[in-house]
Amino acid sequence: MTTTILIILAALAGLALGGELLVRGTVGIAHRLRISPLITGLVLVGAATSMPEMVASVDAALIGSPGIAWGNIVGSNLANTLLILGTVALVTPIALTGLGRRDAVVALIATLMLAVLAWTGIAGRMVGVLLLVALVTYIIWRATHPRSDVQEDMKVPRIGLAVLLFAGGLAALLASGHFLVENAIVLAKFAGLSETVIGLTVVAVGTSLPELAASLAAARRGEAGLAIGNVVGSNIFNLFLIGGATMTIAPQALPADLAGSQINLLIASAAVLLLVLWRMKAIGRVLGGIFLAVFLANIAWQVV
């Protein structure tokens, strides 16, 4: 069991490193190809930061562990909103300037769509395709109704280095995601926990490490838009892209143990984030502490 835990820790580190390399490589390639900052930030970086979750969930679906796949999607969004924003706000309060409001509405709608799937048990490849179509529709809408919501604050590597970073990051993600899921299943069986709980906790937190690192770095540089955009954009891609891909590959109903408290908490967190972005001027340390406390309490409750 010690070996299993060490492999999981190594895989988590690999996911964090792979996510960072993939993001930097993607931004570099897009910049050199003169792709607009909006599309770079919204589509390419948003998709790149969701790749750890994508790899872990798809790999879990392929080996017949839908509990880990969907638990990872729900848990990652909870981690994005509660863990990441809570931690960042404790380090440095996040000033809000109206950024991310429209995207938070989309994130809440996507969350409600996932809730309907969990509550009704509706499943099928067509459902997965519809989620992917929803993502494409969102991307087209954002591209045709731009605002200066997306900022670019990253050193851009040369094209050759960018390609190497992209390839290396992708390889690290694929390998790390496979080992993480494989050993998380072993850990779940040993600890007597359901695969859904492992997906909600170990896998979800691990695959959210790139977003946590990126948001902390952005907040320390005073780039509130980057921190908020990273979280909200990742939530949307997790639900539409990863949920759609998972449902298309493994068209099974969402695990029954997700349809209760976890879905309700996910809806509540998406609604609160929307309210905060529309009504508040900043996410201060008190609210950040509440976010983090709720996340840690939920993790403890799931495990116990």
C-alpha positions in Angstrom: 0.0 0.0 0.0 3.0 2.3 0.6 4.0 1.9 -3.0 0.4 2.8 -4.1 0.4 6.0 -2.1 3.9 7.0 -3.4 2.7 6.4 -7.0 -0.4 8.5 -6.4 1.8 11.4 -5.0 4.2 11.1 -8.0 1.2 11.1 -10.4 -0.2 14.2 -8.7 3.1 16.0 -9.1 3.2 14.8 -12.7 -0.3 16.3 -13.4 0.7 19.6 -11.9 3.9 19.8 -14.0 2.2 18.5 -17.1 -0.6 21.0 -16.8 1.9 23.9 -16.4 4.0 22.8 -19.4 0.9 22.3 -21.6 -0.5 25.7 -20.8 2.8 27.5 -21.5 3.2 25.5 -24.7 -0.3 26.2 -25.9 0.0 30.0 -25.2 3.3 30.0 -27.0 2.0 28.2 -30.1 -1.1 30.4 -30.2 0.9 33.6 -29.9 3.3 32.6 -32.7 0.4 31.7 -34.9 -1.2 35.1 -34.2 -4.3 33.6 -32.6 -6.2 36.4 -30.8 -5.7 36.8 -27.0 -9.4 36.1 -26.5 -9.4 32.8 -28.2 -6.1 31.9 -26.6 -7.3 32.6 -23.1 -10.8 31.4 -23.4 -10.4 28.3 -25.6 -6.8 27.1 -25.6 -5.7 28.0 -22.1 -9.2 27.0 -20.7 -8.9 23.6 -22.4 -5.3 23.1 -21.5 -5.9 23.7 -17.7 -8.7 21.2 -17.9 -6.5 18.5 -19.4 -5.6 16.8 -16.1 -9.3 16.4 -15.3 -9.9 15.3 -18.9 -7.2 12.6 -18.9 -8.2 11.3 -15.5 -11.9 11.1 -16.2 -11.6 9.6 -19.7 -9.1 7.1 -18.5 -11.4 6.1 -15.6 -14.4 5.8 -18.0 -12.3 3.6 -20.4 -11.4 1.1 -17.7 -15.0 1.0 -16.4 -14.8 3.3 -13.3 -17.5 5.9 -13.9 -17.6 6.8 -10.2 -14.1 8.1 -10.4 -14.8 9.9 -13.7 -17.8 11.8 -12.6 -16.6 12.2 -9.1 -13.6 13.9 -10.5 -15.7 16.3 -12.6 -17.9 17.3 -9.6 -15.0 17.4 -7.2 -12.8 19.4 -9.5 -15.4 22.1 -9.8 -15.9 22.2 -6.1 -12.1 22.5 -5.7 -11.9 25.3 -8.2 -14.6 27.4 -6.5 -14.1 26.6 -2.9 -10.5 25.4 -2.5 -8.7 27.6 -5.1 -10.6 30.9 -4.6 -10.6 30.3 -0.9 -6.9 29.7 -0.7 -6.1 32.6 -3.1 -8.3 35.0 -1.1 -6.6 34.0 2.2 -3.2 34.8 0.6 -4.3 38.0 -1.0 -7.9 39.4 -1.3 -9.2 39.2 -4.9 -10.5 42.5 -6.3 -13.5 42.1 -8.6 -13.9 44.5 -11.5 -16.9 43.0 -13.3 -14.8 40.2 -15.0 -16.3 36.8 -15.4 -19.9 37.7 -14.8 -21.3 36.3 -18.1 -19.2 33.2 -17.8 -20.4 32.6 -14.3 -23.9 32.5 -15.6 -22.9 29.9 -18.2 -21.1 27.9 -15.5 -24.3 27.9 -13.4 -26.4 26.7 -16.4 -23.9 24.0 -17.1 -24.0 22.9 -13.4 -27.8 22.7 -13.5 -27.6 20.6 -16.7 -25.3 18.2 -14.9 -27.7 18.1 -11.9 -30.6 17.1 -14.2 -28.5 14.2 -15.5 -27.7 13.1 -12.0 -31.3 13.4 -10.7 -33.0 11.7 -13.7 -30.4 9.1 -14.6 -30.6 10.1 -18.2 -27.5 8.9 -20.2 -26.4 8.0 -23.7 -23.9 9.0 -26.3 -26.3 11.6 -27.6 -26.3 13.3 -24.2 -22.5 13.4 -24.4 -22.6 14.9 -27.9 -25.1 17.6 -26.7 -22.8 18.6 -23.9 -19.9 19.0 -26.5 -22.2 21.0 -28.8 -23.0 23.2 -25.8 -19.3 23.9 -25.3 -18.8 24.8 -29.0 -21.9 27.1 -28.8 -20.4 28.8 -25.8 -17.0 29.3 -27.5 -18.6 30.7 -30.6 -20.8 33.0 -28.5 -17.8 34.3 -26.5 -15.7 34.8 -29.7 -18.5 36.8 -31.3 -19.4 38.8 -28.2 -15.9 39.7 -26.9 -15.0 41.9 -23.9 -11.6 42.5 -22.4 -12.2 39.7 -19.9 -9.2 37.7 -20.9 -5.7 39.0 -20.2 -2.4 37.6 -21.3 0.3 37.8 -18.7 2.7 35.1 -19.4 6.2 35.0 -21.0 5.8 33.6 -24.5 8.4 31.0 -25.5 9.8 30.6 -29.0 7.8 28.3 -31.3 10.3 25.4 -31.1 10.3 25.5 -27.3 6.5 26.0 -27.2 6.0 22.8 -29.2 8.4 20.9 -26.9 6.6 22.2 -23.8 3.2 21.2 -25.3 4.4 17.7 -26.2 6.1 17.2 -22.9 3.1 18.5 -21.0 0.7 16.2 -22.9 2.9 13.2 -22.3 3.2 13.9 -18.6 -0.5 14.3 -18.3 -1.3 11.1 -20.1 1.1 9.0 -18.1 0.3 10.7 -14.7 -3.5 10.5 -15.3 -3.3 6.8 -16.0 -1.2 6.0 -12.9 -3.3 8.2 -10.7 -6.6 6.6 -11.7 -5.2 3.0 -11.6 -3.8 3.5 -8.1 -6.7 5.5 -6.8 -8.9 2.5 -7.5 -6.5 0.3 -5.5 -6.5 2.8 -2.6 -10.4 3.0 -2.7 -10.7 -0.7 -2.4 -8.1 -0.9 0.4 -9.7 1.9 2.4 -13.2 0.7 1.9 -14.2 3.9 0.1 -16.3 4.1 -3.0 -14.7 5.1 -6.3 -17.0 8.2 -6.3 -15.5 9.4 -3.0 -12.0 8.8 -4.3 -12.9 10.8 -7.5 -14.3 13.6 -5.3 -11.3 13.9 -3.1 -7.9 12.5 -4.2 -8.3 12.6 -7.9 -10.3 15.9 -8.0 -7.8 17.8 -5.8 -4.8 16.4 -7.7 -6.2 17.4 -11.1 -7.0 20.9 -9.8 -3.3 21.6 -8.8 -2.5 23.4 -12.1 -5.5 25.8 -11.6 -4.4 26.4 -8.0 -0.8 27.2 -9.0 -2.0 29.5 -11.8 -4.5 31.4 -9.7 -2.1 31.9 -6.9 0.5 33.3 -9.3 -2.0 35.6 -10.9 -3.4 36.9 -7.6 0.1 37.7 -6.4 0.7 39.7 -9.5 -2.5 41.6 -8.9 -4.2 40.0 -12.0 -7.6 39.3 -10.5 -9.1 38.7 -13.9 -6.7 35.9 -14.5 -7.5 34.2 -11.2 -11.3 34.5 -11.6 -11.2 33.6 -15.4 -9.1 30.6 -14.7 -11.6 29.2 -12.2 -14.8 30.0 -14.1 -13.4 28.9 -17.4 -12.1 25.6 -16.0 -15.5 24.9 -14.5 -17.3 25.4 -17.8 -14.8 23.1 -19.7 -15.0 20.5 -16.9 -18.8 20.2 -17.2 -19.2 20.5 -21.0 -15.9 19.1 -22.4 -15.0 16.5 -19.9 -18.6 15.6 -19.0 -19.4 15.3 -22.7 -16.3 13.2 -23.5 -16.9 10.9 -20.5 -20.6 10.4 -21.4 -19.7 9.8 -25.1 -17.0 7.2 -24.3 -18.9 5.5 -21.4 -22.7 6.3 -21.8 -23.7 5.3 -18.3 -25.9 7.2 -15.8 -24.1 9.3 -13.2 -23.4 7.4 -9.9 -26.3 7.5 -7.6 -24.2 8.8 -4.7 -23.5 12.0 -6.6 -27.2 12.9 -7.0 -27.6 14.1 -3.4 -25.4 16.4 -1.3 -22.6 16.7 -3.7 -24.7 18.0 -6.6 -26.5 20.3 -4.2 -23.2 21.7 -3.0 -22.0 22.1 -6.5 -25.2 24.1 -7.4 -24.8 26.2 -4.3 -21.2 27.0 -5.0 -21.9 28.0 -8.6 -24.8 30.2 -7.5 -22.8 31.8 -4.7 -19.9 32.5 -7.1 -22.3 34.1 -9.5 -23.8 36.3 -6.7 -20.3 37.3 -5.5 -19.1 38.3 -9.0 -22.3 40.4 -9.6 -22.7 42.0 -6.2 -19.4 42.2 -4.4 -16.3 44.3 -5.0 -13.8 41.8 -3.7 -13.4 38.3 -2.3 -11.8 39.0 1.0 -10.1 36.8 3.6 -13.2 36.2 5.6 -15.2 34.9 2.5 -12.1 33.0 1.4 -11.9 31.3 4.7 -15.5 30.3 4.5 -15.0 28.9 1.1 -12.0 26.9 2.2 -13.7 25.7 5.4 -16.7 24.4 3.5 -14.5 22.5 1.1 -12.4 20.9 3.9 -15.6 20.0 5.9 -17.1 18.4 2.8 -13.9 16.4 2.1 -13.8 15.2 5.8 -17.5 14.3 5.7 -17.1 12.3 2.5 -14.2 10.3 3.8 -15.7 9.7 7.3 
